[in-house]
Amino acid sequence: MFEIDVLTIFPELFGPFLETAFVGHARRGGAAAIRTHDLRDWATDRHRSVDDQPYGGGPGMVMTPEPLVPAIEALAGPKGPSRSAHVICLTPQGRRLDQARLEALAGAGGPLLLVCGRYEGIDQRVLDVAVDEELSIGDYVLSGGELPAMVLIEGLARLLPGVLGNPASIETESFRGGDLLEGPQYTRPPIYRGLEVPEVLRSGDHAAIDEWRHHQAIARTRERRPDLLDPDADS
């Protein structure tokens, strides 16, 4: 069973998400155990504070080392080889999350502790003292790490054994088999508003279909994400 704990000030955001689609299936089927924890449970003042004004001035608030570090250590242990979980902080400054990293995390078997930041950021000492890895889902800023954590969880859940109805579908998806986007897909009816399903897909010739799909994947990648084919190309 793959274990994931999530540390957040908004655990209620995860309720419906954890019960729905692949993630819900993974939990109900025993492939994954996913738990949320309210950071404010570790706060020690009467206001249950988790943030303060930044040194040096500037807008917004910064998440403080207390109670964040004690919460992380309570759930994963102190940073080091003997800790019980790999601690990931979701932040725009992190390494870009991609399919290869999802597969590596899934292959490692967990457990994971996902730390969801809020406000203007997290005190750097928290990252230095208690976090193993920083991950980002893209070059943009959100209000917190909860949505990125959900992205990571769903990406992982789909890779766990027994979660997908047809495991072979993973092999044909975008960013599999050489960093190619997936080509176009079609289903019934064969003609819709004058647009016809390519004849090769209805031919029953599986070798020809595989070749067509491969060429379509290359063409779509070249059109939409040339950087995947040539890292020096403009995206």
Secondary structure, 3 states (H helix, E strand, C coil): CEEEEEEECCHHHHHHHHHCHHHHHHHHCCCEEEEEEEHHHHCCCCCCCCEECCCCCCCCCEECHHHHHHHHHHHHCCCCCCCCCEEEEEEEEEEECCHHHHHHHHHHCCCEEEEECECCCECHHHHHHHCCEEEECCCCCCCECHHHHHHHHHHHHCCCCCCCCCHHHHHHCCCECCCECCCCCCCCCCEECCEECCHHHHCCCHHHHHHHHHHHHHHHHHHHCHHHHCCCCCC
